[in-house]
Amino acid sequence: MPEILSYKVQEYTDEIKNIFRGVYNDFKSKAYSEYKFELEPLDYEEFTASVNEGLIKCLILLEDEIPTAFMVYTTEISEALELNMIHCIGDEKLNEKRKLLMEKFLEVNKELLKEKVVTYPMLGTQEQFTPEITKYGFKLIGLAVERFEFGNIKSIEIFKSYKQRTLPEDYKIVKWDEKYSEDIINIINTSFKETSDALFDPRFLSSEGSKDILTKIVTGIYGRFLPDCTSVLLYKDKPVGICFANITAGRIANVPIIGMGKEHCSKGLGEAMLYNTVKSLTDKHLSMLSEVNASTETDNYPALKMYRRLGFKEDYYYTQAYKPINSD
């Protein structure tokens, strides 16, 4: 007769700290290769301390009392309930294990689900769970990661040969200044509240939420902020567009947001801001950076073409899953 395993999912406790260490370190060893991590994951002691402090949550799957999979999520960082990742050791019954963790997650957070969207970037091997996750009320958005590698000769040639357009009358691009904050909050809100981004990050829907996004960018929560490479588009000296820049990992720069008011779209101004930001990165920080990346929807063809014109390449694609409030 086949062996019948006993499965159990529980929240992390220090009682299983020692036997769980191996599962966490297995994930840590695969964070870059299998999960597309750019930042170094926490060491095990730092991870367990963060769980005990309530900064992150952790559910653990045990097979006959032995940990073989776990899920990490956060509830306090934004207006969404952020599911960070699911990791399983071995190659057997992966989706069955993921389903057990997901069901426990939904059970534990039943009350929060009445007021918060769940967001889950299904990076790397987690894409194997895509067919199953829709059964739990999740919706899916395809995202492309655009990458400009400073060591890629072809990308550099494309960028150097790019012919920068003259900005229309009354427009100019300047670097970040704190005095623009209130206008930029409004730009973030108005340019993203009707996009798919707002489906998995409801902060875009309100001025208060957009202020939280801005605050986290400029105070370094999402990486080291680069005000000298952040492009602000002015029209008659009033901010109408923004292209942020930061450093998310040692030598990796990122463009977390490009946005502008609708009345200024279709004039090549987003492309002008992105060009200005990439040029500033190469002029001021080339020696310390290996690349700059950004993400956009896989069906946002104007954005995809914009990145390609400047030398970016689609590096990989992933599914952004989200579960709307009260979707059951």
Secondary structure as the mmCIF struct_conf table of DSSP 4:
data_model
#
loop_
_struct_conf.conf_type_id
_struct_conf.id
_struct_conf.beg_label_comp_id
_struct_conf.beg_label_asym_id
_struct_conf.beg_label_seq_id
_struct_conf.end_label_comp_id
_struct_conf.end_label_asym_id
_struct_conf.end_label_seq_id
HELX_LH_PP_P HELX_LH_PP_P1 PRO A 2 SER A 6
STRN STRN1 TYR A 7 GLU A 11
HELX_RH_3T_P HELX_RH_3T_P1 ASP A 14 ILE A 16
HELX_RH_AL_P HELX_RH_AL_P1 LYS A 17 TYR A 35
BEND BEND1 LEU A 39 LEU A 39
HELX_LH_PP_P HELX_LH_PP_P2 GLU A 40 ASP A 43
HELX_RH_AL_P HELX_RH_AL_P2 TYR A 44 ASN A 52
TURN_TY1_P TURN_TY1_P1 GLU A 53 GLY A 54
BEND BEND2 LEU A 55 ILE A 56
STRN STRN2 LYS A 57 GLU A 63
TURN_TY1_P TURN_TY1_P2 ASP A 64 GLU A 65
STRN STRN3 ILE A 66 THR A 74
BEND BEND3 THR A 75 GLU A 79
STRN STRN4 ALA A 80 CYS A 88
BEND BEND4 ILE A 89 LYS A 93
HELX_RH_AL_P HELX_RH_AL_P3 LEU A 94 VAL A 108
TURN_TY1_P TURN_TY1_P3 ASN A 109 GLU A 111
HELX_RH_3T_P HELX_RH_3T_P2 LEU A 112 LYS A 114
TURN_TY1_P TURN_TY1_P4 GLU A 115 GLU A 115
STRN STRN5 VAL A 117 MET A 122
HELX_RH_3T_P HELX_RH_3T_P3 GLY A 124 PHE A 129
HELX_RH_AL_P HELX_RH_AL_P4 THR A 130 ILE A 133
HELX_RH_3T_P HELX_RH_3T_P4 THR A 134 TYR A 136
TURN_TY1_P TURN_TY1_P5 GLY A 137 GLY A 137
STRN STRN6 LYS A 139 GLU A 149
TURN_TY1_P TURN_TY1_P6 PHE A 150 GLY A 151
HELX_RH_AL_P HELX_RH_AL_P5 ILE A 153 SER A 161
HELX_LH_PP_P HELX_LH_PP_P3 GLN A 164 PRO A 168
TURN_TY1_P TURN_TY1_P7 GLU A 169 ASP A 170
STRN STRN7 TYR A 171 LYS A 175
HELX_RH_3T_P HELX_RH_3T_P5 GLU A 178 TYR A 180
HELX_RH_AL_P HELX_RH_AL_P6 SER A 181 PHE A 192
TURN_TY1_P TURN_TY1_P8 LYS A 193 GLU A 194
BEND BEND5 THR A 195 THR A 195
TURN_TY1_P TURN_TY1_P9 SER A 196 SER A 196
HELX_RH_AL_P HELX_RH_AL_P7 ASP A 197 PHE A 200
HELX_RH_3T_P HELX_RH_3T_P6 PRO A 202 LEU A 205
BEND BEND6 SER A 206 SER A 206
HELX_RH_AL_P HELX_RH_AL_P8 SER A 207 VAL A 218
TURN_TY1_P TURN_TY1_P10 THR A 219 TYR A 222
BEND BEND7 GLY A 223 GLY A 223
STRN STRN8 ARG A 224 PHE A 225
TURN_TY1_P TURN_TY1_P11 PRO A 227 CYS A 229
STRN STRN9 SER A 231 TYR A 235
TURN_TY1_P TURN_TY1_P12 LYS A 236 ASP A 237
STRN STRN10 LYS A 238 CYS A 243
STRN STRN11 ASN A 246 ALA A 249
TURN_TY1_P TURN_TY1_P13 GLY A 250 ARG A 251
STRN STRN12 ILE A 252 ASN A 254
STRN STRN13 ILE A 258 MET A 260
HELX_RH_3T_P HELX_RH_3T_P7 LYS A 262 HIS A 264
BEND BEND8 SER A 266 GLY A 268
HELX_RH_AL_P HELX_RH_AL_P9 LEU A 269 HIS A 285
HELX_RH_3T_P HELX_RH_3T_P8 LEU A 286 MET A 288
BEND BEND9 SER A 290 SER A 290
STRN STRN14 GLU A 291 GLU A 297
TURN_TY1_P TURN_TY1_P14 THR A 298 ASP A 299
HELX_RH_AL_P HELX_RH_AL_P10 TYR A 301 ARG A 309
TURN_TY1_P TURN_TY1_P15 LEU A 310 GLY A 311
STRN STRN15 LYS A 313 LYS A 323
TURN_TY1_P TURN_TY1_P16 ILE A 325 ASN A 326
#
